[in-house]
Each structure stands twice: as C-alpha cells, then as structure tokens.
C-alpha cells in the first residue's frame, strides 16, 4: 500500500512521502510544505486578527461523529497532553482540543476533493486553501491549520506519521488552536485508497 504525508504549515503544507498540510502559521500570507505516506499540514491566521465506511457514531460536543473521528480526537489530545519536540522545536503540553461540527465541513470537502480529483495538496482543485474552506462553513476564525495524509488505514498509523513529521507535529501541538475536526474519505481508482484531512482552528 502506498502512503503519503504532507508537511504542516500555518498556511503551510508539508509532505513526508505523502503528506500535505493546509494550516499552520499566520495568514496574512500562507505557506505550504510537505509530503510522505501522505501527510501534510498548514495553518493560517485570519487577515483580520466525512465520509467513512464506518456506521457506528457517537456524540462529542453536540456533534455526531464516526468512531474513527472520536478516536482521532482522543489521540490528538493524548499527544497534546505530553511535552514533545517537533523536529528542533520544543512544545510544552497543551490544552485539549474540542471537536467542532462546522469546521468538519472544511475537512470533509477537502478530503472529498482530493479523492474525487485524484490529487494530494493543501490547495484544492478550486485553487483555495484551508482558510477559505473554513470561511465557507461560516465559522469565524482567527487562526486555522490543516494536516493531510493519504493511504493510511488506521488512526494510529496516520497519527504516528504526523507526529514523526515536524510540521504536522507542530500543528497538533500548537497551543493557539482550540478546536478540531477530521475526515477520512475512502476512494477507488485513484492513487490512494483514502484521503485524510485534519482541521485545527480558533474562533475570532
């Protein structure tokens, strides 16, 4: 199986072997980096300041989510609970994130776009990045970030890949983020059998 990661960004994208990111950084400008199994991250600061084959769902923060989404939130918060180094940058333990229903729409639209149009990038087929996707959900944000990946079967394996990638790890550990959502879209007849998008945000 081929796996891909993108590099994390604050308006950055990163890749490992298949990684792509769409958030991380400040966005009065934006930056992209990365690729690996396929993981990418990026983040943006506001200029002014899923699909799943699983049928079981649970309620988190008033959102009905699939079990893999609940498991991903748990793993992200477990990672944030412990100080760690992301490459050469040291991060203290950070407060847990809460799941956010509106920004899940931004994660879903990007994963679906990558699966439908067979590409791996923080930039969508429409030329837009994570900030625009989150804005389209009517969520008023001050900062947003994005990690992407492709070809990973399990929450544990994609999380391990993101945490081993400095850029993606930074988005996961960044204390400025307070809310989170994730979507995995399964695909066929394209380069990867699934596409993951994590979105991180803080309201204005």
C-alpha positions as CSV (number, residue, x, y, z in Angstrom):
1,X,0.0,0.0,0.0
2,X,1.3,3.5,-0.8
3,X,1.1,6.1,1.9
4,X,1.6,9.8,1.7
5,X,2.1,12.6,4.1
6,X,2.3,16.4,3.7
7,X,4.2,18.9,5.8
8,X,2.4,21.0,8.3
9,X,2.0,24.7,7.8
10,X,0.5,27.8,9.3
11,X,-0.7,28.4,5.9
12,X,1.8,25.7,5.2
13,X,1.6,22.3,3.8
14,X,4.1,19.6,4.3
15,X,4.7,16.2,2.9
16,X,6.5,13.2,4.0
17,X,6.0,10.6,1.5
18,X,2.6,11.6,1.0
19,X,1.8,14.3,3.3
20,X,0.1,17.5,2.7
21,X,-1.0,20.2,5.0
22,X,-3.1,23.2,4.8
23,X,-2.7,25.1,8.0
24,X,-0.1,26.2,10.4
25,X,1.3,29.6,10.5
26,X,-0.1,33.0,10.1
27,X,-2.2,34.1,7.2
28,X,-2.0,37.4,6.0
29,X,0.1,35.1,3.9
30,X,0.3,31.4,3.6
31,X,2.9,28.8,3.2
32,X,2.8,25.2,2.1
33,X,5.2,22.3,2.7
34,X,5.5,18.6,2.7
35,X,4.8,15.1,1.5
36,X,5.2,11.4,2.9
37,X,2.9,8.2,3.2
38,X,1.0,11.2,2.6
39,X,0.7,13.8,5.3
40,X,0.6,17.5,5.1
41,X,-0.1,20.4,7.4
42,X,-0.7,24.0,7.1
43,X,-2.1,26.9,9.1
44,X,-3.3,30.4,8.6
45,X,-4.1,33.4,10.7
46,X,-7.1,35.5,9.8
47,X,-6.2,38.6,7.9
48,X,-8.3,40.5,10.4
49,X,-7.0,39.4,13.7
50,X,-16.7,12.6,6.3
51,X,-17.2,10.4,4.8
52,X,-16.4,7.0,6.3
53,X,-17.4,3.4,5.7
54,X,-18.0,3.0,9.4
55,X,-21.6,3.2,10.5
56,X,-21.2,3.5,14.3
57,X,-21.4,7.0,15.6
58,X,-21.0,8.8,18.9
59,X,-21.9,12.3,20.2
60,X,-19.0,14.6,21.0
61,X,-19.5,18.3,21.8
62,X,-23.0,18.0,20.3
63,X,-21.6,16.6,17.1
64,X,-22.5,13.1,15.8
65,X,-19.2,11.7,14.7
66,X,-17.9,8.3,13.4
67,X,-15.8,6.2,15.8
68,X,-12.6,6.9,13.9
69,X,-13.2,10.7,14.3
70,X,-13.7,10.2,18.1
71,X,-10.5,8.1,18.2
72,X,-8.5,10.7,16.3
73,X,-9.7,13.4,18.7
74,X,-8.6,11.2,21.7
75,X,-5.2,10.6,20.1
76,X,-4.6,14.3,19.3
77,X,-5.4,15.3,22.8
78,X,-3.3,12.5,24.2
79,X,-0.4,13.8,22.1
80,X,-1.0,17.4,23.4
81,X,-1.1,16.2,27.0
82,X,2.7,15.5,26.9
83,X,5.5,17.9,26.1
84,X,7.4,16.8,23.0
85,X,9.8,18.1,20.4
86,X,8.6,18.5,16.8
87,X,11.9,18.5,14.9
88,X,14.1,21.1,16.6
89,X,11.1,22.9,18.2
90,X,10.1,22.0,21.8
91,X,6.5,22.2,22.8
92,X,5.1,22.2,26.3
93,X,1.9,20.2,26.9
94,X,-1.1,22.0,25.5
95,X,-4.7,22.2,26.5
96,X,-7.1,19.6,24.8
97,X,-9.0,20.5,21.7
98,X,-12.7,20.3,21.4
99,X,-14.5,18.8,18.4
100,X,-16.2,21.3,16.2
101,X,-19.0,20.4,13.8
102,X,-18.8,23.4,11.4
103,X,-15.1,23.0,10.6
104,X,-15.7,19.3,9.9
105,X,-17.3,20.6,6.7
106,X,-13.9,22.0,5.7
107,X,-12.2,18.7,6.4
108,X,-14.8,16.7,4.5
109,X,-14.8,19.0,1.5
110,X,-11.0,18.8,1.1
111,X,-10.8,15.0,1.6
112,X,-13.6,14.5,-0.9
113,X,-12.0,16.9,-3.4
114,X,-8.7,15.0,-3.2
115,X,-10.4,11.6,-3.6
116,X,-12.6,12.8,-6.4
117,X,-10.0,14.6,-8.4
118,X,-7.0,12.3,-7.6
119,X,-4.5,14.8,-6.2
120,X,-2.7,15.4,-2.9
121,X,-2.2,19.0,-1.9
122,X,-3.3,21.7,0.6
123,X,-4.5,23.7,-2.3
124,X,-7.9,22.5,-3.5
125,X,-8.9,21.8,-7.1
126,X,-10.5,25.3,-7.0
127,X,-7.2,26.9,-6.0
128,X,-8.3,27.6,-2.4
129,X,-6.6,26.7,0.8
130,X,-7.8,25.8,4.3
131,X,-8.7,29.4,5.4
132,X,-11.2,29.7,2.5
133,X,-12.6,26.3,3.2
134,X,-13.2,27.1,6.9
135,X,-14.7,30.5,6.0
136,X,-17.1,28.8,3.7
137,X,-18.5,26.9,6.7
138,X,-19.4,30.3,8.2
139,X,-17.0,29.6,11.2
140,X,-15.4,32.9,12.1
141,X,-11.8,32.1,12.8
142,X,-8.7,33.9,14.0
143,X,-6.3,31.1,13.1
144,X,-6.6,27.8,11.2
145,X,-4.4,24.9,10.4
146,X,-4.5,21.7,8.4
147,X,-2.8,18.3,8.2
148,X,-3.4,16.0,5.3
149,X,-2.5,12.4,4.6
150,X,-3.3,9.6,2.2
151,X,-3.1,5.8,2.1
152,X,-3.2,5.2,5.9
153,X,-5.7,2.5,7.0
154,X,-5.8,3.3,10.7
155,X,-6.0,6.3,13.1
156,X,-2.9,5.1,14.9
157,X,-0.7,4.8,11.8
158,X,-1.6,8.2,10.4
159,X,-1.1,9.8,13.8
160,X,2.3,8.2,14.2
161,X,3.3,9.5,10.8
162,X,2.1,13.1,11.5
163,X,3.8,13.1,14.9
164,X,7.1,12.0,13.3
165,X,6.9,14.8,10.8
166,X,8.0,18.2,12.4
167,X,5.4,20.3,10.5
168,X,2.4,18.1,11.2
169,X,3.5,17.6,14.8
170,X,3.6,21.4,15.2
171,X,0.0,21.8,14.1
172,X,-1.0,19.0,16.6
173,X,0.9,20.6,19.5
174,X,0.3,24.3,18.7
175,X,-1.3,25.9,21.8
176,X,-3.0,28.6,19.7
177,X,-5.5,26.0,18.4
178,X,-8.6,25.3,20.5
179,X,-10.9,23.3,18.1
180,X,-10.5,20.4,15.8
181,X,-12.2,18.1,13.2
182,X,-11.1,15.3,10.9
183,X,-12.5,13.4,7.9
184,X,-11.3,10.4,6.0
185,X,-12.7,9.7,2.6
186,X,-12.2,6.3,1.1
187,X,-11.6,6.1,-2.6
188,X,-11.1,3.8,-5.6
189,X,-9.5,4.0,-9.0
190,X,-7.2,6.8,-7.8
191,X,-3.6,7.0,-6.4
192,X,-4.5,6.4,-2.8
193,X,-7.3,4.3,-1.2
194,X,-8.2,7.0,1.3
195,X,-7.6,10.7,2.0
196,X,-7.4,12.3,5.5
197,X,-7.8,15.9,6.4
198,X,-7.4,17.3,10.0
199,X,-8.5,20.9,10.5
200,X,-7.4,23.0,13.6
201,X,-9.0,26.3,14.4
202,X,-9.6,29.0,17.0
203,X,-12.6,31.3,16.8
204,X,-12.3,35.0,16.4
